[in-house]
Amino acid sequence: MYIDVVPNRSSRPAVLLREASRDGKKILKRTLANLSDWPAEQVEALRRLLRGERLVPVSELFAIERSLPHGHVQAVLGTIRRLSLERLIGSVRCRERDLVVAMIAERILHPDSKLATTRTWRASTLAEELEVVDADVDEVYAALDWLLARQRRVEKKLAARHLTEGGVALYDLSSSSYEGSHCSLARWGHNRDGEKLPCIAYGVLADREGRPVAMDVFPGNTGDPRAVVAQVERLQEEFGLRRVVLVGDRGLLTATQVEVLRDHPGLGWISALRSHAIRDLVDSGALQRSLFDETNLAEITSPEYPGERLVACFNPFLAEERHRKRQELLEATERELRRLAGAVARRTRKQMTAAEIGVKVGQVINRHKMGKHFEVEIGAGALSWRRRTTAIEAEATLDGIYVVRTSEPAETLGSGDVVRAYKSLAEVELAFRCLKGIDLKVRPIFLRVEDHVRAHLFLCMLAYYVEWHMRQAWAPLLYEDEARRLDRARRDPVAPAIPTPTARHKKSTHEGPDGFDLHSFRTLLHELATLCRNRCRLMSDPTSPTFERLTDPTALQTKAFGLLQAVPMTAQP
């Protein structure tokens, strides 16, 4: 007997169980059964049985002793090695380097405390891959000290890779909350997390594409301008860049800091004016609304800014948004004032004093930052107010207008390129969102020793460096606009960005160009983690050595690993 597959024109082939006999020169076939409805694996099992093979149940062939998630580890470690990050951290392999690389990878896979990290990396193949299964938390802290001692050298090598002479460098400052009371860096300051807790400030220096290059850590009460001086010295002295353009926001590169930058020949800068400075330009006649009758971008000059180029921009969508938001805040403030006035009027037996009313009014108008737009009259048991219409109208004339300032001549950067460079600060904001959000979870900071805090933040920066490259490679599988960077270089620098056809397709279908379901960075890592490394042994011989076998990758996993091959292999600078 044998199994015969008979073609059936346009229908699926017929699978028949037959026996054959010979009658002279003829071969006679007799069909015993039609197996067309059988599953393919069942047909294959019968075919092997007819061949005389001995079939053994899988459960009796070998046993899986342990199964560890491996695919996500393979993806992260593969990217780290393609970027030569291991050699960047230390040219010779050693225990400390393996621990640092393991912490970087685990920060991407399962961000957690250092003690928890020594547990979670054993729940995947990461600890085995880097031979740190037996590491304890004391070794991890020692490795942080080892990394901190090499931070400047690593940053110098990253700067050599990504910062170019005459190029653009992005810088911004943020902060994160601190849990505890024993770290000298933790101070009550302007916490950008929006939490009333001690915080620690840190600044990230990146190239124009948003790749992080260096990180500095400051006490939590450090203001933005104080961090600029350190970056100027690093760019020119440590990184050896004689000519570079530093881009910072209006809170970072203030008028005082611009004067400091003027003392460093070869260092250019791009920033923006604050609203009061824009008001001064309007009052002096240097900036007029009529400039934007036919265009949304115009260069202006002012004696208040000698040797600078001022690029004035008008965005009607931004103007509409600011008008709407102002009206909502004014109405919200008036609602609370009316509520307070009602409470004052109801106090007839014992009237509120003017001081009591003043305290409550201050809380109301400061809640929405609208105090400048109201004139309030307070008396014993009396409260009245009115809008400052003139002030509101004067502020409304600036809606949608912003002014970018730069030291760079027009021959170096055109007006549109100046605005694009300033808007590229959004790439640093993306870095902060990944660092502080669900990806790397830099906060809250629990470490007590100042050096450990500095090393922890630098470690998170290196983890984002790896994640940045993985995101670029995986763009077809993520909710990313793959054409965004190319589109940004050619579109109107002032007008709101319009989603590309690729982005609109992804948003409407939730599918990539190859038909795969789209993922976030985190869920794609979870998908890869289902590819496991299995430790097996033969059931017939319990004393036989174990062997390892990987789960067969799915089509999506194969695609993800293939895309990571596009990460450029970077040699040691």
N, C-alpha and C positions, 0 to 999 in steps of 0.2 A: 504494500500500500504506500501511497505517496500523496502529497498535496499538489494540486495542479491549479495554476492561476490562468484563467481563460479571459482574453480581452473581450469586451462586450460593447463595441462601437463607442457611442458617446456616454454610455452608462459606466458605472464603476465595474471593474473586472469581477468575474465570478470565481469564488474560491471553492474548489471541489476536492473531496476526499475520494480517491480512485484507487483501483487495482488494475494491473496490466498483465496480459498473457500473450503468448506468441502462437500464431496459427500459420505455420510455414514461414513465409516472408512478411506476413502481416502482424502488426501489434494491435491487439484488441484491448480497448479501455472500457472499464465498467465503473460508473459513478456509484459510490456507496452513500455519500451524503453531501449536502450543500452547506458549506461552512461560511457563506458570504456574510452572514449576520454576526459571526463571532468577532470579538475584539482581536486586534492584530497580535497582541502579546499572547493570547490564548492559542491562536493559529500557529505562532512561532513555537510555542511550547510543544504542541502536538507534532510539528515537523521534526523537532529535535528528538522527541520520543521515538518516532518512526525510524529515525536514523540509528537508533540503538544507544543514544546518550542516556546517562543516568541523571534524572532530574532530582535536585535536592532543594527543599524549601529554603528561602533566603534566611529565615530565622535559624536554620541548622547549619548554614554555611559559615557565617561570621557574625560576631557581635560588635556593636558600637559601644565602646567603653565611655567615651566622652565626646561631646560635640561643642566646639567653640566658634562663635561668630568671627569671621575672618575677612569678608569682602571689604568692609569699610576700613579695616586696618591696612589691607593691601593697597587701597586707593590712597590713603593719607601718607603712608610710608613711601609708596611709589612716587608721589609728588615731592615729598621732602628730598628724596634721593635724586630726582630729576633736576631739582633746583640746587643740588649740591649744598643743601643747608647743613648737613652733618659736617662736611669739611669746612664750611664757613664758621661753624661754632668751634670746632677743634680739628686740626689737620690730622691728628693721630687718634685712632679709636681708643677710648678708655672708659672706665666705669662711669665717670661723671658725665661724659658726653652721651652715653647710652641712656642715662637717667634723664638728662635734659631733653633729648629727642623724644623719649617716651612721654615726658610731661607735655611737650608741645603737641604730640599726636593725641594724647588723651584729653587735652584741653579742647580740641576740635570734636572729639568723639563723645566724651562725657565730662563736661566741665564740672569740677567739684573741688572740695578742699584737698589739701595735699595728703592728709591722712586717708580720705576716701579714695583718692587717686591710686594709692598703693593697693587698694582692694579692687577697684573697678577694672584696672588694666589686666587683672588676672582673669576677669570674666570674658575676655576675648583673647585672640592670639597675640596681642601687642606685647605683653610681658615676655612670652616665649620668643617672639621675633627679636627682641632686643636684649634678651637674657637678663631681665630684671625681676624675675618672679620672686626672688628672695629679698628684694629691697624693702627696707622699712622707712618710716617717716624721717628718722634722723639722717639717713643717707640722702633723702630727698632734699632736706634743708641744706645739707652740705653741698649738694649739687647746685642749689640756688646760689650759694656763695661763690662757687666755682664759675657759674655763668656770669654773675655780676662783675667779677674781675676781668672778664673778657668782653663786656658789653661794648666798650669804646672801639675795640678792634673789629667786632662784628659789624657795628654800625658804619665804620669807615669802609668796610668791604661792600656793604649794601649801597652806600652812597656812590662808590666807584662803579657799581653796576647800573644804577638808575638815575643819578643826578649828573647832568652834563654841563660843561662850561657854557655859560650864557643861557642855560635853560631855566625853567620855572620850577620852584619848590613851594609846596603848600604847607602851611602850619596853622594849627588851631589848638586850643586849650580846652580841657574838660575836667570834670571831677567826679568822684564816686564816694558813696557813703562808707564810713568805717564803723565796724562793730567792735567795740572795746574801749579801753581807756589808757592803754600803755604805749601807744606808738607816738613818737615825737613828731611825725608828719601830720597827724590828725589834728585839725583845727576847725573851730567854728568859723565858717566862711561862707562864700556864695556857692551853695551846693547846687550844681546844675542837674542833679537828680530830682530836685524839687522836694527833698526831704529835709526835715529839721534835725539833722544829725551831724556830728563831726565828719569831715570829709578830707580827702586827699586829692590834690590837683595833679594833672599830668598833661603834657603836650606831645603831640605826634607830628613829626616832620615826614612829609611824603613827596613823591614825585608827582608830576602833573596828572598821571593816570590814577593816582590814589594808592600806589604801593607804599606801605610804611617803610621808612628808612631808619628813623631814630626816634627815641622816646626819652623825655626828661620828666622827672617826678619832683613836685614842689609841695611845700606845706599847704594845707587846705585853704588858708586865707590869702594865698598869693594871687594878685591881680593879673589880668591878661598882659598888660604892658610890661610888667617886670620879667615875664618869661621871654620877651623878644631878644633882649641883650644876649642871653645864653645861646640862642639860635644863631645870631649873627656871628658870634665868635666861633661856633662849631662849623658853620658853613665855610668860613674863610680860613680858619686856622687848622681845625682838625681834618676837614674834608678837602682842603687845598683848592677850593673853588674861588678863583679870582673874580669871576663874573657870574652872578646868579641873580634871578629875580624872585624875591620872596613875596608870596601872596598871603595876606591875612585879612580877617574881617575888620569892620570899623571899630569894634571894641578892642581888638588886639593892636593894630597899627594906628594908634592915636596920634594927634599932632605932636605930642612930646616924643613919641617913639620915632616918628618920621624925622625929627631933628637928630635923633641918635643915629639913624640910618645914613643921614647925609655925611656923617663923619667917617663912613666906611666906603671909600672909593671902590667902584666896581660892583657894589651891591645895589641892585634896583629893587623896587617894591611896587606892589599894586594893592590898593585898599579902597575904601569908600568913605564918603562924608556922612556925618551924623545929621539928623534932621535939623538941629539948630543951625548948623553950618550951611545947609541947603537954604534955610530961611534967610540967612544973611546974604546969600548970593541973589535971592529973589529981591530982597529989599534994596540991594545995591544996583539992581538992574542988569547984573551979569547973566542972570538966568531968567528967561521969560517963557511963559507958556506958549507963546506964538512960535517958538523954535520947533515945536512938535506938530505944527499944522500939516506938514507934508512928510515928515520922517519921525521915527521914534528914537533917533540917536543923533546927537550933535556934540561937537567939541566946543568948549567955551574957555575963556581965560579970565583970570581975576588977579589983581595986584596982591591979594591976600595969599596967593599960592604961587609965588615966583618959581620958575623953573619946573613947574608941574604941568601935566596935561589933565584936564578935567573933561570926562566923557559923561555928558548928561543923557539919561535914558528915560523914556516914558512908556509905561506898560498899562494900557487901558483896562486890562483884566485885573491887574493889581490895584488900580485906582478904584474900580468897582468893589473889589473885595474889602479894601480898607474903609470905604464909605459905609458898606454894609455893617462891618464889624463895629465901627464907631457908633452908628445908630443903635445897634444892639446894646452896646455898653452904656450909652447915655440913657436908654430906656430902662435898662436893668438898674442903674443907679437911681433914677427917679422913682421907680417902684419901691425900692428900699427906703428912700427918703419919705415917700408918702406913708409907708408903713410906720416909720419912726415918728412922723408928724402925728399920725393917729394915736400912737402910744403916748406922745406928749400931751395931746389934747385930752386924753382920758384920765390923766393924772390931775384931777380937780381938787381932791382933798389935800394932797401934798404935792405941790408942783415940782417938776424937775428944775434944778438950778441950771443956769447957763453953762456952767462947767460940765455938768453931767451930760447935757445935750451935746456939747462940743465934742466930748470924747466919743459918743456914739456916732455923731456925724463924721468924725474923722475915720472911724472904722468903716463906714459905708462908702465914702468917696475914695478911700484908698484901696478898697477891695478891687475895684475895676480901673484904678488909675485915671479917674475922670475928674479929680478935684480941680484941675486947671480950667475945666469947662463949666464950672458952677460958681455962682456967687451966693453965699449962704449968709442969712441973717439969723442970729440966735439971741434969744432973750429968755428971761425967767418964764418957763411954761409956754414958750413960743418958738416956732421954727418955720422959716420960709426960705425959699430959694428961687433962683431963676438961672436960665442958661446964659452963658456968655456967648452970644451969637456971633459977635465979631471975631472972637478967638477961634470959634469952631470953623467959621468960614475961612479964616486965614490958614488954618491947618488943612482944610479940605483942598486948598489950591495946590498943596504939595502931594496930594494923593497920586500914587502911581509913578512919582518921579524919584529917581535915585541917581547919585553922581559917583562915578568911579574915578579915583585919582591914581596917577602913576608917575613915576620918574622916567619911564622909558620913552625914548623918542619915537616919532611916527615911523621912521625908517626901520626900527626894530619890531614894533608891534603896532598894527593898525588899530583903529578905534574898536572895530568888532572883535579883534583878538584880545584887546584889553578886557572887554566885558566878558568874553568867554573864559579868560584866565581867572577872573574874579569868581565867576559862577562855578568854576571847577572846584572851589572849596567844598562843594557838595560831596565830593569824593572822600574828603576827610570826615565829613559828617557821617557818611556811610560806614567808615571805619569805626567811629565811636558807637554807632548803633549796633554793629556786630560785636564790638568789644563788650558793651554794656547790656546788650539784649540777650536773646535766647541762644545765641551761637556760642559765645566764649565766656559769658557771665563773669566779667572781671570784678563785679560788685556782688554783694558787699565784701569788703576786705577784712579778713579776720586776723591776719598775721600781725605779730607784735613788734618784731625787730625791724628797724628801718631798712636795713640792707635786704631783708627778705621781701619787704613790700616793693622795693625798687626792682628786685629780680623777678618777682611775680608779675609786675606790670610789663617788664621787658619780655618775659616769656609769653604773655598774652599777645604782645605786639608781633612776635615771631609766629605765633599760631595764626594770627590774622594774615600775615604775609603768605603763609601756605594756603589759607582759605581763599585769599584774593585770587591766586592763580587757579585754584580748583573751580571757583565760580566762573572765571572767564572760559575755562575749557568746557564746563558743563552747561553753558548758556543755552544750548538747544534743548536741554532736558529740564531747565528751570523756568520760572516765570520771570525771565530776563529779556529785555529788549536787545537782541543781538546786534542790531544796527544802530544802537543809541550813540556809541562813540563816533562812528563815521557820520551819522546824521548831525550830531552836535557841531562838527567842524564846518558844516556847509549851510546850516539853517540860519535864520535871523537870530542874532545873539540876544535880542531883547524880547521878541515875541514869545509867548508861552510855547512850550514844546508840544508838538503834535505827535501822537503815537504813530509809529511806523506800521505798515501793513503786517509785518511779522508780529508786532506786539498786539495789534487788534485781533489777529487770528488766534493767538495764544489765549487772549482774554475771553474770547467768545466760545472757543472749542475746548479749552483746557488740554489741548494736545500740541505736541511739538511737530516739527516738519516731517519727522519720520513716523508719525502716528503713535508715539509713546505718550502715556499720560504724563502731564507735567508735574513737577515736584518742587517743593522748597528745598533749600540746601540740606536742612535737617532731615526731612523725610526721605530724601534720596540716600543719605547715609544709612538710615534705617533699612531701606530696601537692600542696600549692598550687604548689610550685616546678616541677612538671611543666607548668604553664601558661607557655609561653615566648613571648618576643618574637622574631620571625624577621625578619631583614633579607634582602630578596629583590631580584632584578633580572630583567629580561626576557631570555630566552635569544636572542630574535631580534635584539636590539640591545644588544651589550655596552657601548655608551657611554651607554645610557639611565640616568637617575638611579635609585638604589635606593629601595625603599619598605619599610615595616614592616607586618607582619601578626601579630596575636596568635593563638595556638592557641585553638581553640574550647574554652570551659570545660566541664568535666564537670558532672553534676548536683550532686556533692558540693562542687565548687569554687564553683558558683553559690550553693549553700546557705550556705557559709562566708562569702562576701562579703556575702550578704544579712544574716546574723546580726551582722556588724560594724557595720551601719547602726544597731544598737541602742546602740552606744557613744554616750553623750550628747555632743553638741557643746558644748564648754566655751568660753565667752568669756574674754577676758583679764580677770582680777580687777582 
